[in-house]
Amino acid sequence: MAAVAIDWYLIAAWLLGHGLRLILIAVLALAVYAALKRAAPHMCTLIVKGEEEHPEEIAKRSATLCHFTIRIGAIAISLAAAFMALSVLELDIAPVLAGVGIVGIAVGFGAQSLVKDIMSGVFILVENQFRKGDVVKVAGVSGLVEEVGLRRTVLRDLDGTVHTIPNGEIRVASNLTRGWSQVNMNVTVAYKEDLDRVIEVIDRVGRELATDKEYAPLVLEAPHVLRVDEFQESGIAIKVLGKTRPIKQWEVMGELRRRLKKAFDEEGIEIPFPHRVVIKRE
């Protein structure tokens, strides 16, 4: 079998010509991607500042848009670099584009759910329905948003369980932390209590909490009595509302309950508990 002669001159010429250009394309693509990763957070922050006011909201929206921008930019840069490389190799791009078009049609018929997920993801991001760091309820699952992508949304619930939800499955998105959050709780007292006195104590405790050095930055509107809400089996329920910074309502409600229990004990106000009468028959 005859040995194949290697023309090192031709190989060197190809490397100096096409090879260097391919390396240049790769380096340029990496440089553009690095610049995008560095500039995207600043650009997204500038865009969001015109729509949001509170620093926490700006940070959450900016992080979500930045993640989306970098991912889309990486895809665009990769495609541009691939086509430039094909051009350097003197390959006809037209058949490739035609093939991509045919594959796209086939994928469109065979992966409609994927297209639906992506379109839903675009609307979620553009309409700012929710973003990373929000607490939401979507597709019957509640949790903290850890990731919002084009195809999926990732939530983590209070048990630490991570839920991955296709965006196409999201029909209704309930955002519990958009702009501000709500203290919404019922306080139940015994039927024998003077409701005017009870309401006065609750409102006082709410004002004290709102002016406390530790909790004042979290409270936007002091918790206060809205109405006598319900006659229950063993007591009267009083509706208490208030506004807090996003995602801080549970922390504020926990402290409010602690202070109300202490104040009720000091004022002699009874918090009812179920009573059961046992009749012994002979």
Residue pairs with C-beta under 8 A, 6 or more apart in sequence:
18 88
18 89
21 88
22 85
22 88
22 89
25 81
25 84
25 85
25 88
26 81
28 81
29 77
29 78
29 80
29 81
32 77
33 73
33 74
33 77
36 69
36 70
36 73
36 74
36 77
37 70
40 66
40 69
40 70
40 73
41 62
41 66
43 69
44 61
44 62
44 63
44 65
44 66
44 69
45 58
45 62
47 62
47 65
48 58
48 61
48 62
48 65
49 58
51 61
51 128
52 58
52 61
54 179
54 245
54 246
56 133
56 245
56 246
57 179
57 246
59 133
60 131
60 132
60 133
60 134
61 128
61 131
63 131
63 132
63 133
64 125
64 131
64 132
64 148
65 125
65 131
67 132
67 147
67 148
67 149
68 125
68 148
68 149
68 150
71 149
71 150
72 150
83 93
83 96
86 93
86 96
87 93
107 114
108 115
113 166
113 168
114 151
116 167
116 168
117 150
117 151
117 152
117 166
117 167
117 168
118 150
118 151
118 167
119 168
120 167
120 168
120 170
121 148
121 149
121 150
121 151
121 152
121 153
121 167
122 150
123 129
124 130
124 148
124 153
124 167
124 170
124 173
125 148
125 150
129 173
129 175
130 136
130 138
130 145
130 148
130 153
130 173
130 175
130 178
131 145
131 148
132 145
132 146
132 147
132 148
133 144
133 145
133 177
133 247
134 144
134 145
134 175
134 176
134 177
134 178
134 246
134 247
135 142
135 143
135 144
135 145
135 175
135 176
135 177
135 247
136 142
136 143
136 145
136 155
136 173
136 174
136 175
136 176
136 177
137 173
137 174
137 176
138 153
138 155
138 165
138 170
138 172
138 173
138 174
139 165
139 169
139 170
139 171
141 155
141 157
141 163
141 165
142 155
142 157
142 176
143 155
143 156
143 157
143 158
143 161
143 163
144 155
144 156
144 157
145 153
145 154
145 155
146 154
146 155
146 156
146 162
147 153
147 154
148 154
149 167
150 167
151 166
151 167
152 164
152 165
152 166
152 167
153 164
153 165
153 167
153 170
154 162
154 163
154 164
154 165
155 162
155 163
155 165
156 162
156 163
157 163
176 247
176 249
177 246
177 247
178 246
179 246
180 220
180 243
180 244
180 245
180 246
181 243
181 244
181 245
181 246
181 247
181 248
181 249
182 241
182 242
182 243
182 244
182 249
183 223
183 240
183 241
183 242
183 243
183 244
183 249
183 252
183 253
183 256
184 239
184 240
184 241
184 249
185 239
185 240
185 253
185 256
185 257
186 229
186 230
186 237
186 238
186 239
186 240
187 202
187 237
187 238
187 240
187 260
188 232
188 234
188 235
188 236
188 237
188 238
188 271
188 272
189 195
189 198
189 235
189 236
189 238
189 264
189 269
189 270
189 271
189 272
190 234
190 235
190 236
190 269
190 270
190 271
190 272
191 235
191 236
191 272
192 270
193 236
193 269
193 270
195 228
195 236
195 238
197 267
197 269
198 238
198 269
199 225
199 238
201 260
201 263
201 264
201 267
201 269
202 223
202 224
202 225
202 238
202 240
202 260
203 222
203 224
203 225
204 263
205 223
205 256
205 259
205 260
205 263
206 222
206 223
206 224
206 240
206 242
206 256
207 222
208 259
209 215
209 219
209 222
209 223
209 252
209 255
209 256
209 259
210 216
210 219
210 221
210 222
210 223
210 242
211 222
215 252
215 255
217 245
218 244
218 245
218 248
218 251
218 252
219 242
219 243
219 244
219 245
219 252
220 242
220 243
220 244
220 245
221 242
221 243
222 242
223 240
223 241
223 242
223 252
223 256
224 240
224 241
224 242
225 238
225 239
225 240
226 239
226 240
226 241
227 238
227 239
228 236
228 237
228 238
228 239
229 237
229 238
229 239
230 236
230 237
231 237
233 274
234 272
234 273
234 274
234 275
235 271
235 272
240 256
242 252
242 256
244 251
244 252
261 271
263 269
264 270
264 271
